[in-house]
Amino acid sequence: MARNRVHIQASPEEVFAVLSDAERYPEWVVGAAGIRDQDEDFPAVGSRFHHKVGSWPIGLKDHTEVLESDPPRRLALKAKARPLGTATIEIELRESEAGTEVLMEEGPGDRLTSLVAGNPVADQVLRVRNAEALARLKRVVEGTPEAEPIRERELTGQRILITGGSSGIGLATAEALAREGAQVALLARNELGLAAAKRKLAEHGAEAVTVAADVTDREGLEAAIAEAVAALGGLDVLVTSAASIAFGRFAETDAADFDATVDTVFGGTVDSIRAALPHLEGSRGAIVVVGSIAARMPLPGMSAYAAAKHGLVGFLDTARIELEESGSSVTLSLVNPGAVDTPLWSNLESSTGLLPPEPPQPAVYSPESVAEALVETIRHPRDELTAGGFARLQTLFYSSSSSIAKRALRALARLEHTAGDRPAGEGGLRGGKGAGETEGGFGGRPSVAVKALGAWDGMLRAIGR
């Protein structure tokens, strides 16, 4: 006997109403090709509906009969698809706190069928098939039919919310999107920074919505996202860019600073997605997360930041599969830049009172180049993108030459803690530092690889891919 369970966010009466409509069985029963007719009193005991199973050239016509019916708690059916065999299906509905728990049990319906299908291997095959059937039933009852994700998105008129939008990559992305005709909302902690960012966008003729919230304050974040969505009239894209970082060796980093970094970078991203997801479901929306090459390799001196970025990879990979399995059309993308010239690197929470030395210019990208990669990912969603050729070389070097890379990273760690002479001020872990600036003054350069990506996508659009 194959057993499957699913939770459906609807009452038992609503679930049983679907089970009582034979015309809807092809919407959720795997293999059902159509209903030819049904008895008027279905699903009364003894009533039948006549179905077609499979497709040409092996389509079979037979019937399903009701063995037991106890609305809205239980329905037992005997399905026939002769000469392949018969099956007994028992469906029980149990009211739960947030909906209905549905239990389906299926087994051979006669002695001959049991000789072929009455074994553990056949039961496992049935469980896989019925898992798909119950997933479909859930979508049918909850009114969330499977929809195809948008694979090519026009930006004009798109309603886009950006967290960490008062400076750095977030603000640079807002500027790029505004130039494309998108409607932009900015979310950050610092209201003065948001006002400065709003003025900067206005200089380019763009009117931005601004909402103040700390991404580590779940209730405040949910309220701010709801406010932004209301002001925009809906939501098509979420870009998460909020970040604050504790700098220092792990053993020297205050535990509260470590936790605050993880709460902001990981927890803030997760909670932003959780709050925005219901709005995005209705618009076949997209989520683009600003990651880091620290998601794919160590970053000495920033263990909490690296842990948070690594955690985002696991979270996004898992959530993406869950969304796809549930039939959601929302896409999840991760964009991993290398070092970027933003104010973030002067607002680190330092355990030693010093900041690391300025990164060499060839290794630092401009925020505009990362924004360009984010915009292209919004246009053409992809699971993951490393932004910049040098950034790709860094992750490739670590993954393919681990022992050499580790020696190089140890040297980098030593350099970070002994070669710098920049005093650390008050860090940005517990207070917003965004002030309407995109650059940090390190001379970030454009990315040739990102430019090439944009040119390639533009060529594909021009030829009507």
C-alpha positions as CSV (number, residue, x, y, z in Angstrom):
1,M,0.0,0.0,0.0
2,A,1.5,3.4,-1.1
3,R,0.8,6.2,1.4
4,N,1.2,9.9,0.7
5,R,0.2,13.0,2.7
6,V,0.0,16.7,1.8
7,H,-1.2,19.8,3.7
8,I,-3.6,22.1,1.8
9,Q,-4.4,25.6,2.9
10,A,-8.1,25.2,2.6
11,S,-11.0,23.7,4.6
12,P,-11.9,20.0,4.2
13,E,-15.2,21.2,2.5
14,E,-13.2,23.0,-0.1
15,V,-10.9,20.1,-0.7
16,F,-13.8,17.6,-0.9
17,A,-15.6,19.9,-3.4
18,V,-12.8,19.3,-5.8
19,L,-12.8,15.6,-5.1
20,S,-16.5,15.6,-5.8
21,D,-16.1,17.0,-9.3
22,A,-15.2,14.2,-11.6
23,E,-14.6,16.7,-14.5
24,R,-11.6,18.1,-12.5
25,Y,-9.8,14.8,-12.0
26,P,-7.6,15.2,-15.1
27,E,-6.3,18.4,-13.5
28,W,-4.6,16.5,-10.7
29,V,-4.7,12.8,-11.3
30,V,-1.5,11.7,-13.0
31,G,-2.2,9.8,-16.2
32,A,-5.9,10.9,-16.5
33,A,-6.5,12.1,-20.0
34,G,-10.1,13.0,-19.9
35,I,-13.6,12.2,-18.4
36,R,-16.1,10.8,-20.8
37,D,-19.2,11.1,-18.5
38,Q,-20.2,10.7,-14.8
39,D,-23.2,9.7,-12.8
40,E,-25.4,12.6,-11.6
41,D,-25.1,11.5,-8.0
42,F,-21.3,11.3,-8.0
43,P,-19.7,10.8,-5.4
44,A,-22.4,8.8,-3.8
45,V,-21.5,5.2,-3.0
46,G,-21.9,3.0,-6.1
47,S,-21.7,6.0,-8.5
48,R,-19.2,6.0,-11.3
49,F,-17.3,8.3,-13.8
50,H,-15.9,7.0,-17.0
51,H,-12.4,8.1,-17.8
52,K,-9.6,7.8,-20.3
53,V,-6.1,6.9,-19.1
54,G,-2.9,7.5,-21.0
55,S,-2.7,8.7,-24.6
56,W,-2.5,7.4,-28.1
57,P,-1.5,4.7,-28.9
58,I,-2.1,3.1,-25.5
59,G,-5.0,5.2,-24.2
60,L,-7.4,3.0,-22.2
61,K,-11.1,3.7,-21.5
62,D,-12.6,2.4,-18.3
63,H,-14.3,3.7,-15.1
64,T,-13.8,4.6,-11.5
65,E,-16.5,3.6,-8.9
66,V,-17.1,5.1,-5.4
67,L,-16.7,2.5,-2.7
68,E,-17.2,4.8,0.4
69,S,-18.2,8.4,0.7
70,D,-18.3,10.4,3.9
71,P,-18.2,14.1,3.0
72,P,-16.0,16.0,3.8
73,R,-13.8,13.4,5.6
74,R,-13.4,10.3,3.4
75,L,-13.7,9.1,-0.1
76,A,-12.7,5.6,-1.3
77,L,-12.6,4.7,-5.0
78,K,-11.9,1.7,-7.2
79,A,-10.2,2.7,-10.4
80,K,-10.0,0.4,-13.3
81,A,-7.7,0.6,-16.3
82,R,-8.0,-2.9,-17.8
83,P,-6.1,-4.9,-18.9
84,L,-3.4,-3.1,-16.9
85,G,-5.2,-3.7,-13.6
86,T,-7.3,-2.1,-10.9
87,A,-6.5,0.0,-7.9
88,T,-8.2,1.0,-4.6
89,I,-7.6,4.6,-3.6
90,E,-8.6,5.8,-0.1
91,I,-8.5,9.6,0.6
92,E,-9.0,10.9,4.1
93,L,-9.3,14.6,5.0
94,R,-8.4,15.8,8.5
95,E,-8.9,19.4,9.6
96,S,-5.7,21.0,10.8
97,E,-4.9,24.3,12.4
98,A,-4.2,26.0,9.1
99,G,-6.1,23.9,6.6
100,T,-6.5,20.3,5.8
101,E,-4.2,17.2,6.0
102,V,-4.9,14.9,3.1
103,L,-3.9,11.2,3.3
104,M,-4.0,9.1,0.2
105,E,-3.5,5.3,0.2
106,E,-3.4,3.3,-3.0
107,G,-3.0,-0.4,-3.5
108,P,-4.0,-3.2,-5.9
109,G,-7.7,-3.5,-6.5
110,D,-7.9,-7.2,-7.2
111,R,-5.9,-10.4,-6.7
112,L,-4.5,-10.5,-10.3
113,T,-3.2,-6.9,-10.0
114,S,-1.6,-7.7,-6.6
115,L,0.5,-10.4,-8.2
116,V,2.2,-7.7,-10.4
117,A,1.9,-4.5,-8.3
118,G,1.8,-5.8,-4.7
119,N,5.4,-5.4,-3.8
120,P,7.7,-2.6,-2.3
121,V,9.1,-1.5,-5.7
122,A,5.6,-0.9,-7.1
123,D,4.6,0.8,-3.9
124,Q,7.5,3.2,-4.3
125,V,6.6,4.0,-7.9
126,L,3.0,4.7,-6.8
127,R,4.3,7.0,-4.0
128,V,6.3,9.0,-6.5
129,R,3.3,9.3,-8.9
130,N,0.9,10.2,-6.1
131,A,3.2,12.8,-4.7
132,E,2.9,14.6,-8.0
133,A,-0.9,14.1,-7.9
134,L,-1.3,15.5,-4.4
135,A,1.0,18.5,-5.4
136,R,-1.3,19.2,-8.3
137,L,-4.4,18.8,-6.1
138,K,-2.9,21.3,-3.7
139,R,-2.4,23.8,-6.5
140,V,-6.0,23.2,-7.8
141,V,-7.6,23.7,-4.4
142,E,-5.5,26.7,-3.4
143,G,-6.1,28.3,-6.7
144,T,-2.4,28.6,-7.6
145,P,-2.0,27.0,-11.0
146,E,1.4,26.3,-12.3
147,A,2.8,29.2,-14.4
148,E,5.9,29.6,-16.5
149,P,8.6,31.9,-15.1
150,I,9.4,35.1,-17.1
151,R,12.7,34.4,-18.9
152,E,13.0,37.8,-20.7
153,R,11.8,40.8,-18.8
154,E,11.2,44.3,-20.2
155,L,12.3,46.8,-17.5
156,T,10.0,49.8,-18.5
157,G,7.3,50.1,-15.9
158,Q,8.6,47.3,-13.7
159,R,8.0,47.8,-10.0
160,I,11.3,47.1,-8.2
161,L,12.2,47.2,-4.5
162,I,15.9,47.5,-3.5
163,T,17.1,46.8,0.1
164,G,20.3,48.6,1.0
165,G,19.2,51.2,-1.5
166,S,20.7,54.4,0.2
167,S,24.2,53.8,-1.1
168,G,26.7,51.5,-2.9
169,I,25.5,48.8,-5.1
170,G,21.9,49.2,-4.2
171,L,21.8,52.9,-5.2
172,A,23.9,52.3,-8.3
173,T,21.3,49.6,-9.3
174,A,18.5,52.0,-8.6
175,E,20.0,54.6,-10.9
176,A,20.6,52.0,-13.7
177,L,17.0,50.7,-13.4
178,A,15.5,54.2,-13.4
179,R,17.3,55.0,-16.6
180,E,15.6,52.0,-18.1
181,G,12.2,53.3,-17.1
182,A,11.5,51.1,-14.0
183,Q,9.6,52.3,-10.9
184,V,12.0,52.1,-8.0
185,A,11.5,51.8,-4.2
186,L,14.5,52.1,-1.9
187,L,14.7,50.5,1.6
188,A,17.4,51.3,4.1
189,R,17.8,52.2,7.8
190,N,19.1,55.8,7.4
191,E,16.3,58.2,6.6
192,L,18.8,61.0,5.8
193,G,20.6,58.6,3.5
194,L,17.4,57.7,1.8
195,A,16.5,61.4,1.3
196,A,19.9,61.9,-0.3
197,A,19.5,58.9,-2.5
198,K,16.0,60.2,-3.5
199,R,17.4,63.6,-4.4
200,K,20.2,61.9,-6.5
201,L,17.6,59.9,-8.5
202,A,15.5,63.1,-8.9
203,E,18.5,64.8,-10.6
204,H,18.1,62.2,-13.3
205,G,14.4,62.7,-13.6
206,A,13.4,59.6,-11.5
207,E,10.9,59.7,-8.6
208,A,11.8,57.0,-6.1
209,V,9.7,55.6,-3.3
210,T,11.6,55.4,0.0
211,V,10.9,53.4,3.1
212,A,13.0,53.3,6.3
213,A,13.5,49.9,8.0
214,D,16.3,47.8,9.5
215,V,16.3,44.4,7.8
216,T,17.1,42.8,11.1
217,D,13.8,44.0,12.5
218,R,11.4,41.5,11.0
219,E,8.1,43.3,11.9
220,G,9.4,46.7,10.8
221,L,10.8,45.2,7.6
222,E,7.5,43.5,6.7
223,A,5.6,46.8,7.3
224,A,8.1,48.7,5.2
225,I,7.9,46.3,2.3
226,A,4.1,46.3,2.5
227,E,4.3,50.2,2.4
228,A,6.6,50.1,-0.6
229,V,4.4,47.6,-2.5
230,A,1.4,49.8,-1.8
231,A,3.1,52.9,-3.1
232,L,4.3,51.1,-6.2
233,G,1.0,49.5,-6.9
234,G,2.5,46.0,-6.7
235,L,5.9,44.4,-7.0
236,D,7.7,42.7,-9.9
237,V,11.3,42.5,-8.7
238,L,13.1,42.4,-5.3
239,V,16.8,43.2,-5.2
240,T,18.5,42.5,-1.8
241,S,21.7,44.5,-1.3
242,A,21.7,45.4,2.5
243,A,25.0,44.5,4.2
244,S,27.0,45.4,7.3
245,I,30.3,43.7,8.2
246,A,32.4,42.9,11.2
247,F,36.2,43.0,10.4
248,G,38.8,41.1,12.4
249,R,40.0,37.6,13.1
250,F,37.3,35.3,14.3
251,A,38.9,34.8,17.7
252,E,39.1,38.6,18.1
253,T,35.6,39.5,16.8
254,D,33.0,40.3,19.4
255,A,30.3,37.6,19.4
256,A,27.6,40.3,19.1
257,D,29.3,41.8,16.1
258,F,29.6,38.4,14.5
259,D,25.9,37.7,15.1
260,A,24.9,41.2,13.9
261,T,26.7,40.6,10.6
262,V,25.0,37.3,10.0
263,D,21.6,38.7,11.0
264,T,22.0,41.5,8.5
265,V,23.5,39.7,5.5
266,F,21.8,36.4,5.9
267,G,18.8,36.9,8.1
268,G,17.9,40.3,6.5
269,T,18.0,38.8,3.0
270,V,15.8,35.8,4.0
271,D,13.3,38.0,5.8
272,S,13.1,40.4,2.9
273,I,12.4,37.5,0.5
274,R,9.8,36.0,2.9
275,A,7.9,39.3,3.1
276,A,8.1,40.1,-0.6
277,L,7.4,36.6,-2.0
278,P,3.5,36.7,-1.7
279,H,3.5,39.9,-3.7
280,L,5.9,38.5,-6.3
281,E,3.8,35.3,-6.8
282,G,1.0,37.4,-8.3
283,S,3.2,39.1,-10.8
284,R,5.4,36.2,-11.9
285,G,8.2,38.2,-10.3
286,A,12.0,37.9,-9.8
287,I,14.3,38.0,-6.8
288,V,17.9,39.0,-7.3
289,V,20.3,38.7,-4.4
290,V,23.6,40.5,-4.2
291,G,26.0,37.8,-3.1
292,S,29.8,37.8,-3.1
293,I,32.7,35.7,-4.2
294,A,32.9,35.1,-0.4
295,A,30.0,32.7,-1.1
296,R,32.4,30.5,-3.0
297,M,35.7,31.0,-1.2
298,P,37.1,32.1,2.2
299,L,37.5,35.8,3.0
300,P,40.0,36.2,5.8
301,G,39.2,38.9,8.4
302,M,35.4,38.6,7.6
303,S,34.4,35.2,8.8
304,A,30.8,36.3,9.7
305,Y,30.3,37.9,6.3
306,A,31.7,34.8,4.5
307,A,29.5,32.5,6.6
308,A,26.4,34.5,5.8
309,K,27.2,34.6,2.0
310,H,27.9,30.8,2.0
311,G,24.6,30.3,3.9
312,L,22.7,32.3,1.2
313,V,23.9,29.8,-1.5
314,G,22.4,26.9,0.4
315,F,19.2,28.8,1.2
316,L,18.7,30.0,-2.4
317,D,19.4,26.7,-3.9
318,T,16.9,25.0,-1.6
319,A,14.2,27.7,-1.9
320,R,14.6,27.7,-5.7
321,I,13.9,23.9,-5.9
322,E,10.9,24.3,-3.5
323,L,9.4,27.1,-5.6
324,E,9.9,25.1,-8.8
325,E,8.3,22.0,-7.2
326,S,5.3,24.0,-6.0
327,G,4.7,25.4,-9.5
328,S,5.7,29.0,-8.6
329,S,6.8,31.3,-11.4
330,V,9.1,33.4,-9.2
331,T,12.7,33.2,-10.1
332,L,15.7,33.3,-7.7
333,S,19.0,34.6,-8.8
334,L,22.4,35.2,-7.1
335,V,24.9,37.7,-8.4
336,N,28.4,37.3,-6.9
337,P,30.8,40.3,-7.4
338,G,34.3,40.6,-6.2
339,A,35.6,43.6,-4.3
340,V,33.5,46.7,-5.2
341,D,34.3,50.4,-4.6
342,T,31.5,51.3,-2.2
343,P,31.3,53.2,1.1
344,L,30.7,49.8,2.9
345,W,34.5,49.2,3.2
346,S,35.0,52.3,5.2
347,N,32.2,51.5,7.6
348,L,33.4,48.1,8.8
349,E,33.0,47.2,12.5
350,S,36.6,46.7,13.4
351,S,37.8,44.5,16.3
352,T,41.2,46.2,16.3
353,G,40.4,49.8,15.6
354,L,42.0,49.6,12.2
355,L,40.6,49.0,8.7
356,P,42.3,46.8,6.1
357,P,44.4,48.5,3.5
358,E,42.8,49.9,0.4
359,P,42.5,47.1,-2.2
360,P,44.6,47.5,-5.3
361,Q,42.7,49.2,-8.1
362,P,42.9,46.4,-10.7
363,A,41.0,44.1,-8.2
364,V,38.2,46.5,-7.5
365,Y,35.1,46.9,-9.6
366,S,32.9,50.0,-9.8
367,P,29.4,49.8,-8.3
368,E,28.0,50.7,-11.8
369,S,29.6,47.6,-13.3
370,V,27.9,45.4,-10.7
371,A,24.7,47.2,-11.1
372,E,24.9,46.4,-14.8
373,A,25.2,42.7,-14.0
374,L,22.2,42.9,-11.7
375,V,20.1,44.7,-14.4
376,E,21.0,42.0,-17.0
377,T,20.1,39.3,-14.4
378,I,16.7,41.0,-13.9
379,R,16.2,41.0,-17.7
380,H,17.3,37.4,-18.1
381,P,17.0,35.5,-14.8
382,R,19.7,32.9,-14.2
383,D,20.4,30.9,-11.1
384,E,23.9,32.4,-10.4
385,L,26.3,34.8,-12.0
386,T,29.8,35.8,-10.9
387,A,30.1,39.4,-11.9
388,G,33.5,40.1,-13.5
389,G,36.3,38.2,-15.1
390,F,38.8,38.8,-12.3
391,A,36.2,37.6,-9.8
392,R,35.7,34.4,-11.7
393,L,39.5,33.9,-11.8
394,Q,39.6,34.3,-8.0
395,T,37.0,31.6,-7.4
396,L,38.4,29.3,-10.0
397,F,41.9,29.7,-8.5
398,Y,40.6,28.7,-5.1
399,S,38.6,25.8,-6.3
400,S,41.3,24.3,-8.6
401,S,44.4,25.2,-6.7
402,S,43.3,24.8,-3.1
403,S,46.7,24.4,-1.4
404,I,48.3,27.3,-3.2
405,A,45.2,29.4,-2.8
406,K,45.2,28.8,1.0
407,R,48.8,30.0,1.2
408,A,47.9,33.1,-0.7
409,L,44.9,33.8,1.5
410,R,47.1,33.4,4.6
411,A,49.4,36.0,3.2
412,L,46.3,38.2,2.5
413,A,45.1,37.8,6.1
414,R,48.5,38.8,7.4
415,L,48.5,41.8,5.0
416,E,45.0,42.9,6.1
417,H,46.0,43.0,9.8
418,T,49.5,44.5,9.5
419,A,49.7,46.7,6.4
420,G,46.8,49.0,7.0
421,D,47.0,52.5,8.5
422,R,43.3,53.5,8.1
423,P,41.7,54.1,11.5
424,A,38.2,52.6,11.9
425,G,35.4,54.9,12.9
426,E,32.0,53.9,14.1
427,G,30.9,50.9,12.1
428,G,27.6,50.4,10.3
429,L,26.4,47.3,12.2
430,R,24.1,49.1,14.5
431,G,23.3,52.3,12.6
432,G,22.7,53.2,9.0
433,K,25.6,54.8,7.2
434,G,24.2,55.1,3.7
435,A,24.4,58.7,2.6
436,G,23.4,58.7,-1.1
437,E,26.8,57.8,-2.4
438,T,27.6,54.9,-4.6
439,E,31.5,54.9,-4.6
440,G,33.9,54.5,-1.7
441,G,36.8,56.4,-3.2
442,F,39.0,53.3,-4.1
443,G,38.9,53.9,-7.9
444,G,36.8,50.9,-8.9
445,R,37.0,49.9,-12.6
446,P,34.4,48.7,-15.1
447,S,34.1,45.0,-15.8
448,V,34.9,44.0,-19.4
449,A,33.1,40.6,-18.7
450,V,30.0,42.4,-17.5
451,K,30.0,44.7,-20.5
452,A,30.4,41.6,-22.8
453,L,27.4,40.0,-21.0
454,G,25.3,43.1,-21.6
455,A,26.3,43.2,-25.3
456,W,25.6,39.5,-25.7
457,D,22.1,39.8,-24.1
458,G,21.5,43.0,-26.2
459,M,22.4,41.1,-29.4
460,L,20.0,38.2,-28.5
461,R,17.2,40.7,-27.9
462,A,17.9,42.4,-31.2
463,I,17.6,39.2,-33.2
464,G,14.4,38.3,-31.2
465,R,15.6,35.3,-29.3
